[in-house]
């Protein structure tokens, strides 16, 4: 049985409304998915929740939806924040998709000394996050912030604990580092070449930084993202009790 299509719509949703989607939604639903007048789907956003809807009008660049009953109330993700050193395009896009599926609330890309990437396509990354939220049945979409140097992000940090995947340094395993902690929490994953010694020294001087190891193997950065977030969500996040 096919899954009903979900569409994020950043405008007010309420039962009884008849609202317009944008041209991109019209093209995607009409030309790509071959939807037609009267077909059902789900509309959602973090503010209003999720609603049943049907397509009430559809042309090449124009679509409208008749909004039905609410199917889920607003349920924002827990405050899990990912700080990720900027990666090459394919790895960065994959990491954004998987981190969205794993329930992060915010992604802060950072530039470190060993980053080989100097710019990111934020529009593309935000589109990937939106599509991943639609597919994974999230109500909200993670905030993706503009990239900034790591030291600047840390200087402005609000003091919530940040667990740092610090390979090749003595550190407790992630489960031990998480013991007794709750949200909000951040996790910092460095670049493929790892952090430099001075970067690690600067990190360890900050009182909110908690070093942790992800095990005996050296992981690719995007693999470390999935491993760290899966453990965090299992121990202190929203996967313990299901939806």
N, C-alpha and C positions, 0 to 999 in steps of 0.2 A: 504494500500500500504506500503510495507516495505521500510525502510530508507536505502539508499545506505551506505555501510560500509566505514568508515573513518579509515585511518591508519597513525599514525605519523611516519615519516621517516627522521631521522637526517642526511641527506645528500643533496647535491644540487638538486633542482627540477627545471626543465624547459621543455617547450614543445619540443617534439621530442626526448627526452632522452629515453634510455632503460636501466633501472637500477636494481640492485639486492637488494632484501630484505634479512633479516637474517633468520636463521633457525627457530627462534621462530615465525616469521611472517608466514613462510611456513607451520609450524605445525598448527598454529591457523587458518589461512585461509583455508588450505586444509583439515585438519582432524576435526577441530571443526566446522567451518562454511560450510564445504563441497563446497567451491568455486572451480571453474575449469577454464581451459584455456579460455581466452576471456572474463571472467566475469569483470564487471566494479566495480570500487571503487574510492575513493578520497584519495589522498596523501597530507600531509600538514606538514609544520613546520613554526616556527615564522619568519625565515629569508626570505623564498621564497613565503609563502602563501599556497594556496590550489590549487590542480590540479586534473582534471579528469585523470583517468588512467585505463588500462586494464591489466589483468594478461597475460603476454606473454610467461611465462614458469613456470611450477609447478611440483616439485617432492617432495618427503617426507621431505627433508631438504633444498630444493632449490626453490627459487621463483624469478621471474623477472617481472618488470612492464614496460609497454609502456606508457610514460607520454604524455597526451594530453594537451588541452588548460587550462590556468589558470582560475579557477572559483572564487577565492577570493584573493585579494591582502593581503599582510601582515598587520595585525591589532592587535598589541600587546595589552594586557589588560592594563587598567589604573593602576597606581602605588598604589594599595591597598595592604598593608602588614599585615599579620596575625602573631602575636606572641602568641604562644599557649603553656601553661604548658603541659609537657609530660603526656599523659593519658594512661590508659590501652589499650591493643592492639585493641580490637574491637571498642572502642570509638574513639581512635586516627585515625584508618583507616576510620571510617565513617566521622569524621570531615574533614580529608584530601579530601575525595571524594566530600563532599558538598561544602567545601571552593573552590575547583577547579571549580565546576559548577557555583559558585557565582562570579568567576572572579578574585580571588586574583592573584597578580603578584609574591608574595614571601611568603613562610612559614618559620618562624624561631621558631623551638621548643625550649623551655626554661625549665630549671630545677629550681623549687622553693622549699622552705623548706617543703611544704606539698605534694610534688610529691611522689607517691608510685612507680613510674617507674624510673629506673636508666639508661636504654638504649633503643634505638629505632632501628628498622630495616629500615634503610633509603632506601635500594634498594626496599623493599616492598612498602613503602610509595610513592616512585617516580613512581613505576609501577602503583599504584592505581591512582595517579594524571594523568599519561599519558592516562590510560583507560577512566578516567572521562573527559579529554579534548577531546578524540575521540568521546565519546558519546554526549557531550554537544555542539559540533560544535565550540569549541574554535580553534583558529589558533595556539596559543602558549600553553606552559605547564608551570605552576608555578615552580619557583625555590624553592627547598626544601633544606634548609641549615642544616648542622650538628647541633645537639642540643648543648646548652651552658648554663651555669648558667645565671640567669636573670640579675644579677648585671653586669656581663661582657658584655652582649648584650647592656644594657643601657649605659654603659660607652663608648661603641664604636658607639653609635647611631649618625646619621647624623643631628639630630635636627628637623627632620620632626615631626609633632604632632603625639602623640600616645594617643588614647582614651582608657582608662582603665575601664573595667567593674568592678566597685567598689561597690559591694553590701554592705548593712548595713552601708553606709556612706552617709552623705548629699552630693548630687551631682545633677547636672541638668540631665534631660532626654537626650537621645542620640541626638535627633533632635535639641534641644537647643544647646548642646555642638558642633554640627556640623555647626551651623549657621555662615555663612561668610567664611567658610573654603573650600579649594579645595585640590586636590591631589598634592603631595603624602600625604598619611595618613596611620597610623598604628592603629591596634586595638589589645589590649592585653587581653587575657582571661586566668584566673588563673586555678588552679587545683580544684578538687572536694571539697576539704576542705577549699578553699578560700586562699587568701593571709594572712600571719601573720601580726600582727600589725607593727612590724619593717619593713617588706617589703612594706607595704602601706605608712609608713612614708617616706621611702627612695624614693618611686615613686613620692610622692607629693612634694618632694624637687626639683625634676628635672623640669626645665622650659618648656620642651616640652611635659610633661605628662598632659593630660586633663581627669579628672575623669568624669564618666558618669554612669547613671543608665539605666538598661534595663527594668525597670518596677517594680511593687510591689512584684513580685514572685521571689523566688530563683530558678534559672535555673541550670540544669546540664551543665557542661562545654561545651559539644558538642552542646547542644541546644543554649547556649549563643553565640557560634561561628556563627550559622546560623542566629540568631536574629540580632546580631550586623552587620554582613556583608550585610544582606538584607536591613536594614535601611540605611547603608552607601552607598550602590550602588544605592538605590532609590533616595537619596538626593543629592549626590555629584559624583556618579559614572556613569557607562555605561548603567544602565537599564532605564535611563530617556528617551532616544531617540531610544531605540531598538538597533539592530545591526548597 
